[in-house]
Amino acid sequence: MRKQLITAEKIKTLGRPIGKMVAENKLDAYINEAEKLHVKPLLGDNLYLFLLESLDDTGELKEETDDRLKILLDGGIYNDADYDSSKADNRHQLEGLRVALSYFVYAENTMSGDFESTRFGTVTTNNNYSTHISRNYRSDLYNNAIDKAKAFMDECLTFCKVSGLIKEQGKSKVNIGGCTIRKIG
């Protein structure tokens, strides 16, 4: 099994709750996609791989891990002045990278969680005790969760820059998903 920053078990309890009966192999696939498409491009390969190497076999951080990585993954309170004495002593609360990942996974599960790939094609799981939500409502839930995930991810990036885990490179900006309207009309 490949290492991931969060386990399917933790995904079900962090952020928005996901049903206990959701298959872990689906959640593992969503975790992998979220890490590779939303986290790794923003953190950079070096920091992402360093985070993975800092995890033990159970997915928890090793004892000797840098405190900055603990705050980044699991959240916490930090002061700007702890990392740069020239900055004001502003306190910040960080939810953590695992919470951001849980929202990315929740969003993906919302969009495709009840679809199954079978030998007959892709089908919707259905039974007598459930009804499906409309496409519009599903899309609204997805967009809402993605907005939250990106906000939590932005907090993580701010912490990484303040704590020196990543260095800003000029005015470059990585864009993940969405679209930018350059000209109307």
C-alpha positions as CSV (number, residue, x, y, z in Angstrom):
1,M,0.0,0.0,0.0
2,R,1.4,3.4,-0.9
3,K,1.7,6.1,1.8
4,Q,-0.9,8.8,1.9
5,L,-1.0,11.9,4.1
6,I,-4.4,10.8,5.5
7,T,-6.2,7.5,5.8
8,A,-9.7,6.7,4.6
9,E,-10.6,6.1,8.2
10,K,-9.6,9.6,9.2
11,I,-11.3,11.1,6.1
12,K,-14.7,9.9,7.5
13,T,-14.3,11.9,10.7
14,L,-12.4,15.1,9.7
15,G,-14.2,17.9,7.9
16,R,-17.7,16.9,6.7
17,P,-18.7,13.4,7.7
18,I,-18.8,10.7,5.1
19,G,-20.9,7.6,5.6
20,K,-19.4,4.6,7.3
21,M,-20.4,2.3,4.5
22,V,-18.5,4.1,1.8
23,A,-15.9,1.7,0.4
24,E,-12.4,2.5,1.6
25,N,-10.9,1.7,-1.9
26,K,-13.0,4.6,-3.3
27,L,-11.8,7.0,-0.6
28,D,-8.2,5.9,-1.2
29,A,-8.6,6.7,-4.9
30,Y,-10.0,10.1,-4.0
31,I,-7.3,10.8,-1.5
32,N,-4.6,9.9,-4.1
33,E,-6.2,12.2,-6.6
34,A,-6.5,15.1,-4.1
35,E,-2.9,14.7,-3.0
36,K,-1.6,14.6,-6.5
37,L,-3.8,17.3,-8.1
38,H,-4.4,19.8,-5.3
39,V,-1.6,19.4,-2.7
40,K,1.6,18.4,-4.4
41,P,1.5,21.1,-7.1
42,L,1.1,23.8,-4.4
43,L,3.5,22.5,-1.8
44,G,6.1,21.3,-4.4
45,D,7.5,17.9,-4.8
46,N,10.3,18.3,-2.2
47,L,8.0,19.2,0.7
48,Y,5.3,16.7,-0.4
49,L,7.8,13.9,-0.5
50,F,9.4,15.0,2.8
51,L,5.9,14.9,4.4
52,L,5.4,11.3,3.1
53,E,8.8,10.2,4.4
54,S,8.0,11.7,7.8
55,L,5.0,9.3,8.2
56,D,5.3,5.9,9.9
57,D,3.5,2.8,8.6
58,T,0.3,3.7,10.4
59,G,0.1,7.1,8.7
60,E,1.1,9.1,11.8
61,L,4.1,11.4,12.0
62,K,7.2,9.9,13.4
63,E,8.3,11.1,16.9
64,E,11.4,13.0,15.7
65,T,9.4,15.0,13.2
66,D,9.8,18.8,12.9
67,D,7.1,20.7,14.8
68,R,6.3,22.7,11.7
69,L,5.2,19.5,9.9
70,K,3.0,18.5,12.8
71,I,1.2,21.9,12.6
72,L,1.0,21.7,8.9
73,L,-0.6,18.3,8.8
74,D,-2.8,18.3,11.9
75,G,-3.3,22.0,12.5
76,G,-2.6,24.1,15.6
77,I,-1.9,27.6,16.8
78,Y,1.3,29.4,15.7
79,N,2.8,32.8,16.0
80,D,4.5,34.7,13.1
81,A,7.3,35.8,15.5
82,D,8.2,32.2,16.2
83,Y,9.5,31.9,12.7
84,D,10.6,35.5,11.9
85,S,11.6,37.8,14.8
86,S,11.0,40.9,12.5
87,K,7.3,40.1,12.3
88,A,4.6,41.1,14.8
89,D,3.6,38.5,17.3
90,N,0.3,37.6,15.6
91,R,-1.3,34.3,16.6
92,H,-3.0,32.2,13.9
93,Q,-5.1,29.0,14.1
94,L,-4.5,26.5,11.3
95,E,-6.9,23.6,10.6
96,G,-4.2,21.6,8.8
97,L,-3.6,19.8,5.6
98,R,-5.5,16.8,6.6
99,V,-8.7,18.8,7.0
100,A,-8.2,20.4,3.6
101,L,-7.7,16.9,2.1
102,S,-10.9,15.7,3.8
103,Y,-12.9,18.5,2.1
104,F,-11.3,17.7,-1.3
105,V,-12.3,14.0,-0.8
106,Y,-15.8,14.9,0.4
107,A,-16.3,17.0,-2.7
108,E,-15.2,14.2,-5.0
109,N,-17.3,11.7,-3.1
110,T,-20.3,14.0,-3.5
111,M,-19.9,14.1,-7.3
112,S,-19.2,10.5,-8.0
113,G,-19.7,8.6,-4.7
114,D,-22.8,6.6,-5.8
115,F,-21.6,5.6,-9.3
116,E,-20.2,2.2,-9.8
117,S,-18.1,1.0,-12.7
118,T,-19.3,-2.5,-13.7
119,R,-18.8,-4.7,-16.7
120,F,-22.1,-3.3,-18.1
121,G,-20.8,0.3,-17.8
122,T,-21.2,3.0,-15.2
123,V,-24.3,2.7,-13.1
124,T,-25.9,4.5,-10.2
125,T,-26.2,2.6,-7.0
126,N,-29.8,2.5,-5.9
127,N,-32.0,0.8,-3.3
128,N,-35.5,1.1,-1.9
129,Y,-34.5,3.3,1.0
130,S,-32.7,6.2,-0.8
131,T,-33.3,8.8,-3.4
132,H,-30.8,10.6,-5.5
133,I,-30.2,14.3,-5.3
134,S,-30.5,16.5,-8.4
135,R,-27.6,17.4,-10.5
136,N,-27.8,21.0,-9.5
137,Y,-27.8,20.3,-5.8
138,R,-24.9,17.8,-6.2
139,S,-23.0,20.5,-8.1
140,D,-23.8,23.1,-5.4
141,L,-22.5,20.7,-2.7
142,Y,-19.4,20.0,-4.7
143,N,-18.6,23.7,-5.3
144,N,-19.3,24.5,-1.6
145,A,-16.9,21.8,-0.4
146,I,-14.2,22.7,-3.0
147,D,-14.4,26.4,-1.8
148,K,-13.8,25.3,1.8
149,A,-11.0,22.9,0.8
150,K,-9.2,25.7,-1.2
151,A,-9.6,28.1,1.8
152,F,-8.0,25.5,4.1
153,M,-5.3,24.9,1.6
154,D,-4.6,28.6,1.4
155,E,-4.2,28.7,5.2
156,C,-1.7,25.8,4.9
157,L,0.3,27.7,2.2
158,T,0.4,30.8,4.3
159,F,1.8,28.8,7.2
160,C,4.4,27.1,4.9
161,K,5.6,30.6,3.7
162,V,5.7,32.1,7.2
163,S,7.4,29.1,8.8
164,G,9.9,28.7,5.9
165,L,8.8,25.3,4.7
166,I,8.4,26.8,1.2
167,K,9.8,29.9,-0.3
168,E,7.8,32.3,-2.5
169,Q,9.1,32.5,-6.0
170,G,8.4,36.0,-7.2
171,K,4.9,36.7,-8.2
172,S,4.3,33.2,-9.6
173,K,1.0,31.6,-8.8
174,V,-0.1,28.1,-9.3
175,N,-3.7,27.7,-10.5
176,I,-5.6,24.5,-9.7
177,G,-9.0,24.0,-11.3
178,G,-11.5,26.7,-12.0
179,C,-11.2,29.2,-14.8
180,T,-10.1,32.7,-15.2
181,I,-12.2,35.0,-17.4
182,R,-9.8,37.3,-19.2
183,K,-12.2,39.2,-21.4
184,I,-16.0,39.5,-21.6
185,G,-17.6,40.6,-24.8
